[in-house]
Amino acid sequence: QVHMVESGGGLVQAGGSLRLSCSNSGDTFISRAMGWFRQSPGKEREFVAGISKSGGSTYYADSVKGRFTISRDNAKNLVFLQMNRLKPEDTAVYYCAAKAPRPGEIVYAGPKDYDYWGQGTQVTVSS
């Protein structure tokens, strides 16, 4: 069973940085593609970044490309989202998502592509 918990959110000024972590206490991340999504009030959950099961491939939303970096440490069952040069429009609840084991080094960008979700962590960026 996959049980994921996000941490690292908080309040930061525009231009600052935060590092989000996703841990799994119920299973390992081995063989699972992972992703980060975010959702702000009145909007649908949107894709932020994804990483293939071995970490060999990554993909980013245009809005965060060049500022955010997704990475993983399968040995420690951790996935990270390094967020730099944060903007007020980055304010949202950020969710970690895991895909059920599948073959191939594939990155998934749709919410429906994922099977397990964390509870979310709030990121607030002030101007």
N, C-alpha and C positions, 0 to 999 in steps of 0.2 A: 504494500500500500504506500502511496506517495502522500507525504504530509509536508508541505512547504511553508516556510515562514520568511517573510521579507523583513529587512531591517536597514537602518541607515538614513531614513527619511528625516526631514526636519525643515526648519526655516533658514533660508539663506538669501543674501542680497544678490541682485542681478550681477552677473559676472563671476560669481563664486562657483564653488564646486561641491559636489556630494558624491559619495560612493555607496550604492545600494548593494546589499548582499541578499542572496536567497539560499537558505539551507534546507536540507531534506532530512528529517529525522525518521521517516517511515520506510525509506528505501534509498537506493543510490541513483545518481543521475547517469550512470553508465548506460549507453545505448539509447538515451533520450535526447532528442533535440529540445532546446530550451528557448524561451523568449521572454521579453519584457513588453508589457503593454501599459497604457495609462488611460485614465478616464477622469474628466473634469465635469462639473455639474452641467446638466443639460446636453451633454454630448455622448456619443457612442464610444465604447472602448476602442482605442486605436493602437495599432502596432507601433512599437518603438525600435526594437532591435531583436534579432534572432541569431542563434548560433547552432551549428550542427552538433551531432552527438559527440564527436571527437574534438570539436573546436576548430576544425580545419576550414570552415566556411562561416562567414558572418554576413549579415545584411541589415541595413538601417533605413528607417524612414527618412525621406528627404529633409524633414524639419529638424532632425538631430544629427544628420551626417556631418562628420568633421568635429563634432562637439562631444558626442557620447561614444563610449567603447564598451562592448559586451565581451566578457571573458568567462572562462570556467576552469575549475580545478576538480576534475572528476574524482581524484584520490581523496579529496576532502569533502566531497558532496556539496560544492559551493559554486554558485554562479554570481557574477558581479555585473553591475552597470556603473561605470565611471561616467559622471556627468560634469562636464566643464563648460565654462562660459554660459551659465544658466541664464535663462530669460524668464520674465514673468509669465509668458505663455506656456512655459514648461510646468507650471503649477498644476498638479493633478495627484490622484492616487495612483501609485505605480504597483503593478501586479507582476509577479513571476508566474510563468506557465511552463508546463512540461508536456511533452508529447509521449504517448505510449511508444514502446520500443518498435522501431521500424528499420529495415535495412537501408543503407545508403547515407551518404554525407549530404543531407538535405537541410535547408533552412526554410522554416515555415513562417508566414507573415500574417495569416488570418486567424482571428480568435477561434473559429470553428475547427482549426487544425489541431488545437491543443486539447488535452484530456484532463489535466489537473491544474489547479490554480491555488495560489497563496491568498492570504486574507487582505493583502495590500498594505502599503505604507505611504503616508502623506508626504508630499514634497510641495513646499510653498516657497515661491521666489518673489521677493519684494522688489519694487522698482527704486 
